[in-house]
Amino acid sequence: MEGVRVINIMADGTICNDLSHYLDDHELPENVMRLIADFIREGARQGENQNRT
């Protein structure tokens, strides 16, 4: 989109211009990995609850 600027601010605070190479040399902090896992678990729990009703 013309006139739009995207700035990728990563979990470790760095700015990344090319996301395709970011995880090649950066590991996510432990607390970020835990948050992602918690989001996945919570989403699965909510999906199960919706299927029951």
C-alpha positions in Angstrom: 0.0 0.0 0.0 1.5 3.3 -1.0 2.3 5.7 1.8 2.2 3.0 4.5 5.3 2.3 6.6 5.6 -0.9 8.7 8.1 -1.1 11.5 8.6 -4.5 13.0 9.6 -4.1 16.6 10.5 -7.6 17.9 10.0 -9.1 21.3 13.6 -8.4 22.2 13.2 -4.8 21.3 15.1 -4.8 18.0 13.8 -3.4 14.8 13.7 -6.0 12.0 13.4 -5.0 8.3 13.3 -8.5 7.0 11.2 -10.9 9.0 12.2 -13.9 6.9 15.6 -14.0 8.5 14.8 -12.8 12.0 14.6 -16.2 13.7 17.7 -17.5 12.0 19.8 -15.6 14.5 17.4 -14.5 17.2 15.7 -16.6 19.8 12.5 -15.5 21.4 12.8 -14.7 25.1 11.5 -17.4 27.5 8.6 -15.2 28.7 7.5 -14.6 25.1 7.5 -18.3 24.3 5.5 -18.9 27.4 2.9 -16.2 26.5 2.5 -17.7 23.0 1.9 -21.2 24.5 -0.6 -19.7 26.9 -2.5 -17.9 24.1 -2.6 -21.2 22.2 -3.9 -23.1 25.2 -6.5 -20.4 26.0 -7.7 -20.4 22.4 -8.1 -24.2 22.4 -10.0 -24.0 25.7 -12.4 -21.3 24.3 -12.9 -23.4 21.1 -13.8 -26.4 23.2 -16.3 -24.3 25.3 -17.9 -23.0 22.1 -18.3 -26.5 20.7 -20.1 -27.6 23.8 -22.8 -24.9 23.6 
